[in-house]
Amino acid sequence: MYDRITFSPDMMGGRACIRGMRITVSHVVNMLANGMSVDEIVAEYPDLEPEDIRESLQYAAYLTRDEVWPATGTHA
């Protein structure tokens, strides 16, 4: 489903990384969330490609698809 997102228990604690590098998806998404542009991220991390950043966002969006239903009823 994701060609650029990799997982390895031996790297970054098994967290989602970009193409086997020690750059996590969460780090990429965090940089975007804090206002960095794709061009700024690629300048800071020249091994990254714009498609890596797009796929990081797609993966993050996929992870947020879960529905949360509030508990109903009363508790004693």
N, C-alpha and C positions, 0 to 999 in steps of 0.2 A: 504494500500500500504506500509506503514511504521509502523512496530510494536513497535519500540522503540522511535519514535518521537511523543511527545504529545504537545497539545496546551491547555492552560487554561487562560481565561481572568484574573483570580485571581493570576496567577503566572508569574513573569517576564514580565509583561505587555502583556501577550498573545503570546510572542515569542515562537518559536519552542524550546522545551526542551527535555532532555533525560529522558525517562521513568518517567515523573512526578517529577523529581528532579529539583533543582534550578541550573542546569547546562545547558546552552543554546547550541544549535547546533552551533551558530556563534562562541561561545567561543572555542568549540572543534576544529572547522575548523581553527580558528585563531591560536591556538596552533600548529596545524600541519603545517600551512603556515609559521610559524616562526621557524620551524626546530625541534620541539619536535617529538620524535618517539611515536608510540603507547604504548610501554612499559613505557616510561617516563610519558606519560599522565595518564596511569593506576596507576603508582606509586604515582603520585601527587593527583589523585582523585580515591581512592580505590573502590568507589561505581560504577565506570564505568567499562565496560567490552569491550574487543576488538571489539565485534560486534556492540556496541553502536557507536564506532568511525567510523567503516565502514559504518554504516547506516547514520551517519551524513554527510559523504562525498557523499554518494549516493543521499541524499536529496539536498545537495548543488549543485551537478551536475544537478539534475532535475530542480532546480530553474534557472539555466543558459541556459536552452534549448530555451528560447524565441529568436526569430529572430528580429533584429532591421533593419529596412529599412531606408536608408537616404531619407530625403525630396528631392523631385525633383521640378524643375520649378524655376522661379525667384520670388523674393519678391520685392515689390516696396518700 
